[in-house]
Each structure stands twice: as C-alpha cells, then as structure tokens.
Amino acid sequence: QLVTAGPSLQLGLAACCCVWQATAAAFLALVARFLDCRMRQHTAVAGSFTLSGLVLPVDLINQKLAGAKVAGMTRVVVPRGNQGEVMECFRDDAGMQVVYARDVVDLLHYCLED
C-alpha cells in the first residue's frame, strides 16, 4: 500500500513525500522464514509499519480483538497508537493478553519465539 503525502505520484517517488506501508503479519512471516525461527502460537498481530519501523494505528481495533478472541488467540499485538481505543473488556481479559507495539523491534519481541 502506498500512501502519498505529495501532490501526485506522477512526479516520481523522489519528488514527493511517500510512506510505504507493509502489514506487520507479512513482515513477521518473512522474517521468521529467513531467520528459520518460529512464530509464537496463538498470537495475532494488527497493524502496518513505515520504512522507519514505526507501527501505525489501525481502524476498528475492538472488532479485530473480538475476532481474535473468537479464533482462540491468547495474545494480540496491536499498535501503541490504538492503546486508548481498546475497550476495558479486552484489557482485563484473563484469557487473552493485549500487548502494544511501538516499532518493529516490539513486533519481533512479541511475535517470534526465542
């Protein structure tokens, strides 16, 4: 997904301010594959990140958390920018831990096995 902050993508990438976003899940899958390590079981992740590594907030975070709970996830990693939007019922749920990621280092820490 390419989000432009400049007047037009036709001006070329060097002429406008662009932010490339990759989904956190796709990034983690690639990293796990190339490092030959495993993803943590029953962990879901929401968000995308910028080239500088910051995890961006997402829309409808509570609906994503509800879906993760129905799917049996025990941990959900969400962008720190969504922390204020997470409903109390998900914060206090003993069966599902919600953790907040600020950058890709946090994503790697929470989602890949040691």
N, CA and C atoms as a LAMMPS dump frame, in Angstrom:
ITEM: TIMESTEP
0
ITEM: NUMBER OF ATOMS
342
ITEM: BOX BOUNDS ff ff ff
-5.0000000000000000e+02 5.0000000000000000e+02
-5.0000000000000000e+02 5.0000000000000000e+02
-5.0000000000000000e+02 5.0000000000000000e+02
ITEM: ATOMS id mol type element x y z
1 1 1 N 0.854 -1.163 0
2 1 2 C 0 0 0
3 1 3 C 0.906 1.234 0
4 2 1 N 0.635 2.129 -0.882
5 2 2 C 1.443 3.333 -0.99
6 2 3 C 0.574 4.533 -0.656
7 3 1 N 0.991 5.308 0.31
8 3 2 C 0.257 6.499 0.718
9 3 3 C 1.108 7.701 0.362
10 4 1 N 0.595 8.589 -0.46
11 4 2 C 1.386 9.754 -0.848
12 4 3 C 0.959 10.967 -0.05
13 5 1 N 1.926 11.736 0.352
14 5 2 C 1.653 12.992 1.042
15 5 3 C 1.945 14.166 0.123
16 6 1 N 2.466 13.883 -1.053
17 6 2 C 2.778 14.931 -2.016
18 6 3 C 1.636 15.133 -2.984
19 7 1 N 1.814 16.033 -3.955
20 7 2 C 0.727 16.368 -4.867
21 7 3 C 0.351 15.235 -5.825
22 8 1 N 1.3 14.446 -6.266
23 8 2 C 0.972 13.417 -7.243
24 8 3 C 2.086 12.387 -7.307
25 9 1 N 1.701 11.14 -7.453
26 9 2 C 2.693 10.094 -7.591
27 9 3 C 3.388 10.183 -8.939
28 10 1 N 2.78 10.878 -9.909
29 10 2 C 3.362 11.016 -11.233
30 10 3 C 4.651 11.84 -11.212
31 11 1 N 4.857 12.594 -10.176
32 11 2 C 6.068 13.403 -10.071
33 11 3 C 7.289 12.536 -9.767
34 12 1 N 7.049 11.308 -9.405
35 12 2 C 8.151 10.41 -9.07
36 12 3 C 8.321 10.311 -7.574
37 13 1 N 8.827 9.188 -7.136
38 13 2 C 8.953 8.966 -5.706
39 13 3 C 9.914 9.937 -5.045
40 14 1 N 10.935 10.373 -5.777
41 14 2 C 11.901 11.303 -5.182
42 14 3 C 11.329 12.704 -5.029
43 15 1 N 10.306 13.032 -5.801
44 15 2 C 9.772 14.391 -5.791
45 15 3 C 8.657 14.583 -4.783
46 16 1 N 8.13 13.509 -4.237
47 16 2 C 7.057 13.674 -3.258
48 16 3 C 7.39 12.898 -1.997
49 17 1 N 6.714 13.217 -0.942
50 17 2 C 6.939 12.548 0.333
51 17 3 C 6.043 11.321 0.377
52 18 1 N 6.626 10.141 0.389
53 18 2 C 5.85 8.902 0.371
54 18 3 C 6.162 8.065 1.605
55 19 1 N 5.188 7.336 2.031
56 19 2 C 5.355 6.387 3.121
57 19 3 C 4.879 5.037 2.615
58 20 1 N 5.772 4.054 2.583
59 20 2 C 5.403 2.72 2.172
60 20 3 C 4.988 1.954 3.409
61 21 1 N 3.848 1.292 3.338
62 21 2 C 3.366 0.547 4.484
63 21 3 C 3.333 -0.939 4.164
64 22 1 N 3.869 -1.734 5.038
65 22 2 C 3.779 -3.179 4.912
66 22 3 C 2.981 -3.699 6.097
67 23 1 N 2.208 -4.728 5.884
68 23 2 C 1.469 -5.274 7.012
69 23 3 C 2.433 -5.961 7.958
70 24 1 N 2.141 -5.842 9.231
71 24 2 C 3.001 -6.439 10.245
72 24 3 C 3.036 -7.957 10.111
73 25 1 N 1.909 -8.572 9.787
74 25 2 C 1.853 -10.028 9.678
75 25 3 C 2.751 -10.531 8.543
76 26 1 N 2.712 -9.87 7.393
77 26 2 C 3.545 -10.285 6.259
78 26 3 C 5.028 -10.107 6.601
79 27 1 N 5.368 -9.014 7.244
80 27 2 C 6.751 -8.77 7.658
81 27 3 C 7.238 -9.874 8.591
82 28 1 N 6.428 -10.206 9.589
83 28 2 C 6.829 -11.227 10.558
84 28 3 C 6.992 -12.595 9.906
85 29 1 N 6.109 -12.909 8.97
86 29 2 C 6.217 -14.19 8.269
87 29 3 C 7.516 -14.265 7.477
88 30 1 N 7.873 -13.189 6.804
89 30 2 C 9.121 -13.168 6.037
90 30 3 C 10.345 -13.27 6.943
91 31 1 N 10.339 -12.528 8.02
92 31 2 C 11.474 -12.562 8.95
93 31 3 C 11.626 -13.959 9.545
94 32 1 N 10.517 -14.555 9.971
95 32 2 C 10.57 -15.899 10.556
96 32 3 C 11.112 -16.906 9.549
97 33 1 N 10.703 -16.768 8.291
98 33 2 C 11.159 -17.689 7.247
99 33 3 C 12.661 -17.533 6.993
100 34 1 N 13.11 -16.298 6.851
101 34 2 C 14.525 -16.065 6.542
102 34 3 C 15.449 -16.366 7.718
103 35 1 N 14.973 -16.176 8.937
104 35 2 C 15.792 -16.476 10.113
105 35 3 C 15.606 -17.91 10.589
106 36 1 N 14.722 -18.624 9.93
107 36 2 C 14.414 -20.014 10.275
108 36 3 C 14.033 -20.135 11.751
109 37 1 N 13.121 -19.253 12.182
110 37 2 C 12.605 -19.321 13.544
111 37 3 C 11.081 -19.438 13.484
112 38 1 N 10.496 -19.692 14.613
113 38 2 C 9.055 -19.923 14.652
114 38 3 C 8.305 -18.708 15.191
115 39 1 N 7.083 -18.562 14.703
116 39 2 C 6.171 -17.557 15.245
117 39 3 C 5.565 -18.129 16.529
118 40 1 N 5.253 -17.265 17.476
119 40 2 C 4.582 -17.72 18.695
120 40 3 C 3.177 -18.2 18.331
121 41 1 N 2.801 -19.336 18.875
122 41 2 C 1.484 -19.895 18.615
123 41 3 C 0.41 -19.064 19.304
124 42 1 N -0.753 -19.024 18.715
125 42 2 C -1.934 -18.341 19.263
126 42 3 C -1.693 -16.849 19.496
127 43 1 N -0.873 -16.259 18.632
128 43 2 C -0.603 -14.821 18.693
129 43 3 C -1.071 -14.169 17.403
130 44 1 N -1.894 -13.141 17.544
131 44 2 C -2.369 -12.379 16.391
132 44 3 C -1.705 -11.011 16.408
133 45 1 N -1.593 -10.409 15.233
134 45 2 C -0.974 -9.09 15.134
135 45 3 C -1.799 -8.221 14.196
136 46 1 N -1.945 -6.959 14.564
137 46 2 C -2.669 -5.999 13.73
138 46 3 C -1.758 -4.81 13.483
139 47 1 N -1.84 -4.243 12.301
140 47 2 C -1.09 -3.027 12.021
141 47 3 C -0.216 -3.127 10.793
142 48 1 N 0.344 -2.011 10.46
143 48 2 C 1.326 -1.897 9.394
144 48 3 C 2.415 -0.988 9.927
145 49 1 N 3.5 -0.874 9.181
146 49 2 C 4.589 -0.034 9.678
147 49 3 C 5.22 0.739 8.534
148 50 1 N 5.951 1.773 8.9
149 50 2 C 6.616 2.633 7.929
150 50 3 C 8.032 2.135 7.684
151 51 1 N 8.701 2.713 6.695
152 51 2 C 10.085 2.346 6.418
153 51 3 C 11.003 2.64 7.591
154 52 1 N 10.632 3.59 8.416
155 52 2 C 11.446 3.882 9.595
156 52 3 C 11.155 2.927 10.742
157 53 1 N 10.189 2.014 10.561
158 53 2 C 9.931 0.974 11.544
159 53 3 C 8.855 1.261 12.56
160 54 1 N 8.16 2.372 12.44
161 54 2 C 7.099 2.696 13.396
162 54 3 C 5.82 1.954 13.019
163 55 1 N 5.157 1.367 14.01
164 55 2 C 3.906 0.658 13.789
165 55 3 C 2.771 1.677 13.802
166 56 1 N 1.94 1.635 12.76
167 56 2 C 0.862 2.607 12.598
168 56 3 C -0.454 2.091 13.18
169 57 1 N -1.26 2.975 13.761
170 57 2 C -2.559 2.575 14.289
171 57 3 C -3.484 2.064 13.171
172 58 1 N -4.468 1.262 13.567
173 58 2 C -5.422 0.697 12.622
174 58 3 C -6.842 1.09 13.013
175 59 1 N -7.748 0.973 12.07
176 59 2 C -9.166 1.22 12.337
177 59 3 C -9.809 -0.035 12.917
178 60 1 N -10.915 0.146 13.601
179 60 2 C -11.746 -0.954 14.099
180 60 3 C -10.983 -1.949 14.97
181 61 1 N -10.159 -1.444 15.863
182 61 2 C -9.309 -2.318 16.674
183 61 3 C -10.117 -3.247 17.569
184 62 1 N -11.227 -2.787 18.122
185 62 2 C -12.017 -3.644 19.008
186 62 3 C -12.673 -4.794 18.247
187 63 1 N -13.047 -4.555 16.994
188 63 2 C -13.595 -5.631 16.172
189 63 3 C -12.514 -6.67 15.866
190 64 1 N -11.29 -6.202 15.634
191 64 2 C -10.175 -7.123 15.389
192 64 3 C -9.882 -7.948 16.64
193 65 1 N -9.943 -7.324 17.805
194 65 2 C -9.728 -8.044 19.062
195 65 3 C -10.826 -9.071 19.301
196 66 1 N -12.064 -8.712 18.99
197 66 2 C -13.174 -9.652 19.153
198 66 3 C -12.982 -10.862 18.235
199 67 1 N -12.549 -10.626 17.01
200 67 2 C -12.285 -11.713 16.075
201 67 3 C -11.157 -12.608 16.555
202 68 1 N -10.125 -12.008 17.13
203 68 2 C -9.005 -12.795 17.648
204 68 3 C -9.453 -13.668 18.815
205 69 1 N -10.321 -13.141 19.646
206 69 2 C -10.829 -13.914 20.782
207 69 3 C -11.651 -15.105 20.29
208 70 1 N -12.518 -14.882 19.317
209 70 2 C -13.324 -15.962 18.749
210 70 3 C -12.421 -17.027 18.115
211 71 1 N -11.317 -16.591 17.502
212 71 2 C -10.39 -17.522 16.842
213 71 3 C -9.493 -18.265 17.835
214 72 1 N -9.579 -17.93 19.12
215 72 2 C -8.81 -18.641 20.132
216 72 3 C -7.416 -18.098 20.376
217 73 1 N -7.141 -16.877 19.968
218 73 2 C -5.829 -16.283 20.202
219 73 3 C -5.653 -15.974 21.691
220 74 1 N -4.455 -16.217 22.221
221 74 2 C -4.185 -15.916 23.624
222 74 3 C -3.389 -14.63 23.794
223 75 1 N -2.827 -14.124 22.69
224 75 2 C -2.1 -12.857 22.717
225 75 3 C -2.391 -12.116 21.418
226 76 1 N -2.63 -10.808 21.536
227 76 2 C -2.828 -9.973 20.356
228 76 3 C -1.901 -8.78 20.474
229 77 1 N -1.115 -8.549 19.424
230 77 2 C -0.196 -7.418 19.378
231 77 3 C -0.864 -6.33 18.542
232 78 1 N -1.084 -5.178 19.154
233 78 2 C -1.729 -4.065 18.462
234 78 3 C -0.823 -2.84 18.512
235 79 1 N -1.018 -1.901 17.593
236 79 2 C -0.199 -0.686 17.607
237 79 3 C -0.402 0.126 18.89
238 80 1 N 0.673 0.677 19.405
239 80 2 C 0.582 1.507 20.607
240 80 3 C -0.35 2.696 20.393
241 81 1 N -0.448 3.166 19.155
242 81 2 C -1.352 4.272 18.855
243 81 3 C -2.817 3.945 19.062
244 82 1 N -3.162 2.679 19.177
245 82 2 C -4.543 2.254 19.43
246 82 3 C -4.813 1.981 20.907
247 83 1 N -3.846 2.176 21.76
248 83 2 C -3.974 1.816 23.168
249 83 3 C -5.187 2.466 23.833
250 84 1 N -5.442 3.722 23.558
251 84 2 C -6.576 4.417 24.163
252 84 3 C -7.928 3.963 23.65
253 85 1 N -7.972 3.271 22.521
254 85 2 C -9.229 2.828 21.936
255 85 3 C -9.651 1.433 22.378
256 86 1 N -8.737 0.671 22.968
257 86 2 C -9.039 -0.706 23.356
258 86 3 C -10.016 -0.697 24.528
259 87 1 N -11.13 -1.417 24.35
260 87 2 C -12.171 -1.457 25.377
261 87 3 C -11.689 -2.208 26.615
262 88 1 N -12.232 -1.834 27.781
263 88 2 C -11.851 -2.438 29.051
264 88 3 C -12.006 -3.949 29.045
265 89 1 N -13.049 -4.462 28.392
266 89 2 C -13.291 -5.905 28.419
267 89 3 C -12.122 -6.675 27.807
268 90 1 N -11.382 -6.06 26.891
269 90 2 C -10.213 -6.729 26.312
270 90 3 C -8.973 -6.511 27.172
271 91 1 N -8.887 -5.374 27.834
272 91 2 C -7.721 -5.1 28.691
273 91 3 C -7.679 -6.038 29.895
274 92 1 N -8.861 -6.371 30.424
275 92 2 C -8.941 -7.164 31.652
276 92 3 C -9.211 -8.644 31.392
277 93 1 N -9.185 -9.078 30.15
278 93 2 C -9.495 -10.461 29.802
279 93 3 C -8.321 -11.362 30.184
280 94 1 N -8.567 -12.285 31.117
281 94 2 C -7.502 -13.182 31.569
282 94 3 C -7.116 -14.195 30.495
283 95 1 N -8.001 -14.464 29.545
284 95 2 C -7.731 -15.463 28.524
285 95 3 C -7.014 -14.932 27.299
286 96 1 N -6.913 -13.622 27.187
287 96 2 C -6.27 -13.027 26.007
288 96 3 C -5.483 -11.783 26.424
289 97 1 N -4.194 -11.837 26.232
290 97 2 C -3.309 -10.728 26.583
291 97 3 C -3.212 -9.768 25.403
292 98 1 N -3.416 -8.49 25.659
293 98 2 C -3.243 -7.459 24.634
294 98 3 C -1.946 -6.731 24.943
295 99 1 N -1.018 -6.736 23.972
296 99 2 C 0.255 -6.037 24.14
297 99 3 C 0.382 -4.994 23.029
298 100 1 N 1.16 -3.962 23.297
299 100 2 C 1.227 -2.813 22.391
300 100 3 C 2.627 -2.678 21.797
301 101 1 N 2.671 -2.534 20.487
302 101 2 C 3.94 -2.409 19.776
303 101 3 C 4.122 -0.986 19.265
304 102 1 N 5.288 -0.423 19.527
305 102 2 C 5.624 0.914 19.025
306 102 3 C 6.373 0.814 17.706
307 103 1 N 7.221 -0.213 17.569
308 103 2 C 8.044 -0.334 16.37
309 103 3 C 8.257 -1.807 16.025
310 104 1 N 9.009 -2.06 14.953
311 104 2 C 9.208 -3.442 14.511
312 104 3 C 10.009 -4.26 15.52
313 105 1 N 10.822 -3.621 16.334
314 105 2 C 11.55 -4.347 17.377
315 105 3 C 10.556 -4.955 18.363
316 106 1 N 9.539 -4.185 18.737
317 106 2 C 8.483 -4.709 19.608
318 106 3 C 7.753 -5.865 18.934
319 107 1 N 7.449 -5.726 17.637
320 107 2 C 6.773 -6.802 16.906
321 107 3 C 7.586 -8.095 16.978
322 108 1 N 8.874 -7.987 16.72
323 108 2 C 9.733 -9.168 16.747
324 108 3 C 9.769 -9.787 18.143
325 109 1 N 9.847 -8.953 19.154
326 109 2 C 9.903 -9.428 20.537
327 109 3 C 8.629 -10.187 20.92
328 110 1 N 7.484 -9.656 20.576
329 110 2 C 6.205 -10.242 20.973
330 110 3 C 5.772 -11.423 20.103
331 111 1 N 6.25 -11.502 18.873
332 111 2 C 5.692 -12.473 17.928
333 111 3 C 6.607 -13.632 17.555
334 112 1 N 7.904 -13.494 17.725
335 112 2 C 8.809 -14.593 17.369
336 112 3 C 9.26 -15.318 18.617
337 113 1 N 9.394 -16.65 18.502
338 113 2 C 9.881 -17.442 19.635
339 113 3 C 11.36 -17.162 19.858
340 114 1 N 11.771 -17.276 21.106
341 114 2 C 13.188 -17.043 21.449
342 114 3 C 14.092 -18.115 20.914
